[in-house]
């Protein structure tokens, strides 16, 4: 009754100016608490959409940071286990959206059939979000409560069964089929209620939601390729023939933003510095995505000049990129050597464990603060010569401090920016179609889809970087810098590079998977799944080889599933949970070798890390 109390107070205060509140006014707000008003289905959908979080901050703080390291995207340090939150925690899990779907179904059950049919497309949109999150959960946990989960308040059970991964995929596909049909055709010729701005992703456009749901089928199909190729083929073929179509144009992209004051990040995860070999590959090919995924290092021309003025030697990997002249015996920065700014500002670290202790990397890690700290005019300042994964692409309220000389003016970008996330896109779907055509599952030109996938991926990440206004998209610090936004002709030049073309050679499939690897750098969950099912990056590659984590090249166990913990004996679900572990062959604990060897169902038969495709 708190709301009524405040409203009553408002009426009493307003009486000083407006006379009095009438009995009808009070009756309007003083509703019998036993009378439950009918919720608006549109608002239920918006609540569910607002809780759709495929990359929550806990995911980045723990899982995605580990996946980025194990996935050979970031380097500098490594863990022995991949810590993943418990599925019941609700952090980025299916729970948040599934609860909303259960409430939707309950409210629909109270309506007449004709009235309920008006909301069929809204329900189908919600169902698609639930399946998306369900796929993410099962990717690393395998079996999970789903078919009976969150149903107790509606007459269901408090101890839901753990559906096997095969059962989950069966239900996911059935739900996507129904959702796609409804989104295309409506239901029983009843006019559908529209969402408009209550849907902040697609503005209630059922055709775009239909493409989203239909494209999700490809995620299912490709995950099933090793364990049931026939079923995978059936799913992909049905989806390809569906009137909904696929998300092959950037206008179909699932770009997620809750509002102008939604900054998203609640913590400050630090996944690490980019892998030196990955960054060098992207720079050598002038792939613009390196500029969106990673930060520029601190060595701009002002910092370089500060080193010259202090008479201090630059790190060799910076010095070999600088043109300078000498004036009165002093070095003066003149320009950047090829490939020029901004490319020269992207430098990575090795992924090898304990590489910081090797003399070859001394100038990168600088344990004695010899190379990355400069003293000038009585002031000291330290700099980073390497490029971190750009977390302003995830968290809109970070402060960026532009690098300046010691004692120089402090220049910061501290304005919070609304966060925009890219959760499914034309780049992703075109690359899936390239893979399916290359494997002979679908007809069509793998090369055309491949090219379209690369082009879309570069363009959409440029768009996301611009929307998030990450540093150097709209403002540069000095005259010798370049903005990082996409420039005319860059994609055309990129597509001329050998690694970015399919030629009919045996390595075409590897090239497709490499492009997925790049496209998913800021979607580590999907990157890791693709790497796991493809074996790419692969050992001995002519493009971007898979690397050994130990310095001596010895084996190193990399988890393929989440850590399982023993349920509390007092938990009503104890027997069900422990039985699900036993049936999947999962042990308790975080022993890396077991997390590598004990695979979820659909991962059975997939190649070992770095082994390359084995279809």
N, C-alpha and C positions, 0 to 999 in steps of 0.2 A: 504493500500500500504506500510505498515511499513516493511514487509518482503522484498519487492522489493527494498526499500531504503537501507536496510542493505546489500542485495546481491550486489547492485550497488556499495556500498562503498567497499565491499570485492573485487569486480572486479578491481576497480580503484587502491586499495592498492596493489593487486596482480600484477598489471601491472609493478610495480617496479622490480618484479622478473621474471615474466612470459611473459612479452611483453604486451598483451592487451586482453581484452575480445572481442570476435567476436560479430557481430550483431545477429548471431544465438544463442549465449549464452544469450544475453540480452532478446531476444524474448522468450526464453524458460521460463524465470521467469516473464517477464512483461506481464502477461495475462490480457486481458480485464476484469475488475471486473464484468462486466455483464454476463460473461460466467462462469457458475458454473460447476466445474468438478464433475464427478460421484464419490461419496464416495465408498470406499471399504467396503463391507458388513462385512468382517471379523473384520475390525477396529471398525465398529459400534457396533458389538457384544462385543468387548473388552471394549469399553467405557461403555456399559450397565453393563457388569460384574463388572467393577471397581466401579460402583455406586450402586451395590447391597450390602446394608448395613443393615442387620437385627438387628444389635445392635449398632447403632451409639452412639456417646458419650453423646448426649442429652438423649437418652433412658436410659443410665446408670445413668446419673446425676439426672434424675427425676424418670422416670417410673420404671426402673428395680430395683433401690434402694428401692422404695416403695413396689414393688412386693415381693422383697426378705424379707422385714419385715412382710408384711401381709401374705406372704406365709410361715411364721414361719421358714425361713432359717437363718435369721439374727435377732439379738436382740439388746438390749441396748437403743433403742429409737423407737418411733412410731409417725406416722402422723395421722391426722384426715381425710385427703383426699389423693387420689392417683392422682397426677398431671400428665396428659398425654398431649404431644404436639398436637397442632392442626394438623389435617390430611393434611392440605395444606402447612404445614411448610417444607415438603420435608425431614425432619429428620427421616431417616429410613422408609419412607413411600413408597408406590407403585409408587409415582410420578416419581421418578428418572429412574426407569426401564421402566415404561409405555411410557414415552416420547421417549425413544430409540426405542421401539417396533413400535410406530406410525411412526417414521422416516423410519424404515426398511420397513414397509408396503408401505409407499409412494414411496420409491425407487424401490421396487419390482413392483409397479403398472406401472412404466415407462419402464419396461423391457418386452421383449417378454415372452410368457408363458414358453417356453423351457429354456430361460436364468434364469427366476425367479425360476424355479423348482430346479436349481442347489443349491439354498440357502435355500431350504425347511427345512433341518435339523438345520441349524444355527438359522433360525427363530423359530423353535420349542424349541431350547435351551433357547432362549430369552423369549419365551412365558412362559416357566416353571418358570423362575426367577420372571416374573411379577406375576404369580399366587401365588408363595410363599409369595411375599410381600403383595399381595392383601389380602391373608388370615390373615396376621398379622394385617393389618389395620382394617379389619372388625371385628376381634375378640373383640375389645373394643369399636368400633364406630358404629357397625351395618351397616346401610345404608351408601353408599359412592358413589361419582362420579366414574364411571369406563367405562361403555360401550361407553359413549360419551365424556369422559374426554380427554383433550389434543389433540383435533382434529381440533381446530379452524383454524390453519394455513394450514390445508389440505382441507378446505371447510366445516368443521364442525361448531359446535356452541361454543360460548363463555359462554353459560349458560347450561352446561351439566346437565342432570337429575341425581338425587340421586337414584342409583339402590338399591332396598331393599336387605337385606341380603339373602333372598331366591333367588332373581334374580342373585345376585353375585355368590352364590354357583352353581346355574344352569350354569352360563357362565364359571366359573372356571372349572367345571367338563368337559364341552364340549371342552374347550380349552386343558385340559390335555389329554382327549381322543385323540384328533387330534394330539397333540404333540407326544404322546407316539407311535401312529401308524406310524407317519412320521419318528421318530427316529429309529424305528425298520425296516421299509420297504423302506425308502426314498420316492420319489414321481415320479410317471409316468416313472419309470425305467431310470430316468436321473441321471448320475453320480453326486454325491454330492461334493460341495466344502468343503474342510476340513480346520479346524482352526489351528491345531498344537499348537504351543506355544502361539498363540493369545488367547487361552483358558487356563488360569493359574489354573484352577481347575481340569479338566478332560483331558486336552491336546487334545481336539477335539474328544474324544472317544464317538461316538454316542450311543453305547451300555450302557455306564455308565449314560449318560444323560437320556436314556430311563428308566433305573431303578429309577433315581431321579424323573422323571415326574410321573411314575407309582406309586411310593411310596407316592408322594404328595396326591394321591387320598385317601390314608388311613387317612391323616389329615382331609380331608373333611368328610369322612364317619364317623369317630369317633365323630366329632363335631355335626353331625346330629342325633346321636343316640336317644336323648331325644325328639326331635321335629318331626322326621320322620324316624323311624327305618326301614321301608320298603325301603325307598330310600337309606339309609345308607347301608343296606344289599346289594342292587343292585350294588352300587358303589364298595364296598369291594369285592364282588364276581367277578365282571368284572375285577377288578385289579388283583385278585389272579389268574385268568385264562389267563391273557395276557402274550404273549410271552416275553415281556420285563423283567419280573421277578421283584423282590424287592431288595432293598439294604440290604441284610442280611449278607454280608461279609464286613470286615473292608476295603478291597480294594475298595469298592464302596463309602466310606465315602466322604462327601462334605467338604473337608478341604480347607479353604480359606486364601490365602496370596497373596497380590498384589506385593510383591517384597522384596528384602533384606533391603530396607530402608523404609519400610512401618511399622510404629510403632503404628498406629491407634489412640491411645488416644490423645485427644486434651484438656482434662480437667482431673481432679483427683477426680473422684467420690469416695465416701467412704460409701459403702452400710451398713457397720457396722460389728459387731462381730458376729460370728456364734452362733446360738441358742444352749444353753448349753445342752439341751436334745437331739437335733439332733446330735451334735458332740459326745456326750457320747454314743449314739446308734451306730454310725459308728465306734467309737473306740472299744466299747465292742465287736463288731462283727469283728473287724480288717478289716474293709472295706478300702482298699487302697485309695479310692477316697477322703477320708477326707484330705489326704495329698496333693491332687492336687487342691482341692477347697478352702482350708483354709491355712493360714500362721501358721507356728510354732510360739509359744509365745517366749518371750525374755529370758526365764529362762533356758539357757544352763548351763553346768557344771561350766563354768567360773563365771557366774553371781551368781550361787548358792554358789560357794566358796567365792565370794566377800561378800555375806551376812554373811557367817560363820566368815570370817576374821574381819568383822566389828562388830561381836557380835550381829547382828540384826536377829530377828525372821523372818523366811520365812512365806509367806502366807500358811495356813494349807493345801490347795489343791496342793501346790507345795511340801511342806515338806513331805507329806505322800507318795511321789513318790521317795524319795531320800534315798539311803543307804550311811552311812558315818561311819568313824572311828574317834576316838579321839586320838590325838597325843599331848602330853605335855599340855593337857587340852584344846586343840583347835580341833574343828571339821574339818575333811578333807573329801571332797567329794570322794566317792568310786565308786558308780555305781547307775544306775537307777533301781528301783523296777519294777516288771512286771506291764504292758506289755512291759516296756522298751522304749528306743528311737526308732523311732520318736513319738510313740503314746502318751507318757507322755507330749508332748509339745502342745497338742491340747486341749484347754479349751474354753468353750463358756460363754455367758452371758444369763440371762433370757430374755424372750420376753415381760414380763409383764411391763405395763406402770408404771413408777415411782418406779420400783424395786430398783433403786439406793438409795432410802431413807430407805430401810429396813435393819435392823441390820444384818440379815442373809447374806446379800451380801456386807457387809462393806469391807471385804478383797478383793473383786473383783473390786469394784468401787473406793475404797480408797479415800474418799473425803478429809481426813485430811493428805494425803500423809504419812501415817504411814507404809504401807505395800509394796508399789511399788516404794519407793525411798530409796536409800542407800547412806551413806556417808563413804568414805574410803580414807585415806591418803590425806585428804584435798580436795577431789573432791566429788561432788554429782552427782547422775545420777538416772533418773526415768526409769521404765521398764513397759512393758505391759505383763501381765500374761495371757491374753486371745488372741484368734485367730481370726483375721479379715478375711473376704472373700478375697481371693487372687486375687487382681486386676491386678497382672502381667500376669494373664491368659487372660487379656483383653487389657492391655496397655504395649507395649514393651519398652518404654523409661523411665520407673520408676527406681529410684535409691533405692537399698536396703542396709541398714546399718546393718551389723551383730552385735548382742548384745555383748558387752564387759564390763569388770569391770570398775568402775569409774576411770577415768584417763588413761584407757587402750588405746591401739592403735585403731585408727579409721579404720575399714575395711569395704569397700563398694563394692557392685556390681553396677556399674554405666554405664556399657556398654549397649547401646540401642540394643535391639534384635528385629528382624522382628516378627510381630504379626501373629499368626496362629489361625484362628477361626474354630470351628466345628459347622456347621449349619444344617446338617442332617446326620444321621449315622446309622450303623448297629445295635447299641445298641437300639436306638429309634425304629427302624422298627421292630426288633424282639420282643420288648415289646408290640408294637401295635398288632402284630400277635398273641402274647400270649393272649392279652385281647380279640381279636375277636374270637379266638378258645374257650376261657373260656366261652364267652357269647353264643357260639353255632352259631355264624355268619359264621365262616369258619371252615372247617374240618382240622384236624391236632392235634398235641400234644401241648397243652398250656404249659406243663411242659418243653418240649424240647425248645420251643421258649423262654420261661422265662429264662432258664439256659443260652441259647445262648445270650440273651439280656444282662444279667448281665455280662457275660464274655467279650462281646464286649465293653460294657460301660466302664468297668475298664481298659481294654487294650487301648481303644481309648483316654480316658482322660489322661492316662499315656503318650501316644504318644504326645498329645497336650502340656502337661506340659513339656515334654522333648524338643519339637520343640521350645516352647517359652522360654526355659531355665530359668524357674522360680527358685528362690533360693532353694538350696539344691538338685537340680537335677544333677548337675555336680560337685559341690564343697561344702564341709562342713567346718565348722570353727574350731572345736576342735575334739580331738580323741574320745570323749564320745558321739559324734553325729553319726547319720545314715543318708544317703541320702534317699530321699523320693521316688525314682523311684521304679517301680514294681519289686518285687523279686520272684524268682521261687517258685511255690507251693502256693503262697498267694491266688490266685483265687480258686484253688481247696479246700483250707481250708475254704474260705469264703462260698463256695457253700454247705458246710456241716452245716451251721448255720440254725436254724429253720425258721427264717424270710426270708431265701433265697432259700427256697424249697417249691414247691407246693405239697400238700399231699392229695388233694381231699376234704379237709375240707372247711367249709363255709367261712373261711377268705382268701382263695386263691386269690380272686379278689382284696382284700385289699393289699395283698402282691405285686401284679402286679403294682398297682397304686403307692405303696410306692417306688418301684424300678424306676418308671418313675420320681417320685419326686426327687430322688437322681440323676438320670441321667441328669436332667434338671436344676440342681442348678446353673450352669453358663449360662443357657438359661432361664432367669426368665420369659419371655413372655410365653414360652411353659409350664414351670412349673406351672404358674398361671392358664393357661387355663385347664390343666389336673386336677389341684386341684379343680377348679371350677366345672368341669363336673363330677368329681368322688366323691367329698365330702371326699377325703382322702388327708392328715392325718385326721383320724376320732376320735371323742370323745370316750373315754373308750377303745381305742385300747390296745391290749396286747403287741404291738410292739412300736409304736411311736404315742402317743395320740395327738390329736388336743388340744391346750391349750387356755384357756381364756386369753385375753389381760389384762383386769382389774385385779388387785390383789384380789378383792373380788369375782371374778368369774362371774360377771354380764355380760350382753350382750354388745357387742361392734360391731358397724356397720362396715363392710368391703366392699369396693366398688367392684362391679362386672363389671362395665363398666367405660368408660372415662368420664371426665367432659365435658359438652357441654356449650359453651359460645354463647351469642347472637351475631349474625352477625351484621355488621355495616349497618345502614339503607341505606347508599349510595352504598352498595355492590349490583351489578347486580344480584347476587345469593341469595339475602336476602330472598325472598319469597320461593325459592326452599329449602334453608337450613332450614328455620324455619318450613316449611311443613314436612320435613323429621323427625324433632324432634317430631312434633305432632303425626305423623303417627306411630312412634315407642313408643309413650307414655313417651318420655324423657322430663324432666324438665331442665331448665337452672340453672347452679350453681353447687356448690360442696358439697351440703349437704349429708353427708355420708349415712344417712338412705335411701335417694332416690337413690344414686348411688348403693346401695345394692339391693333395691327392683325393680328398673326399669332395666330390663334385655334386652340384645340383643335377637333377634329372636330365635337363636338356643339354647340359654341358658334357654329358657322356659322349666320348668319341671325338670331341673337339681336339685340335692340335695342342701340343704343349706350348708354353710361352716361347715365342720367337721361332717356332718350327715352320711357320708359313702355312698356307691353305692346304687342306688334305682331302678336299672333295674328290 
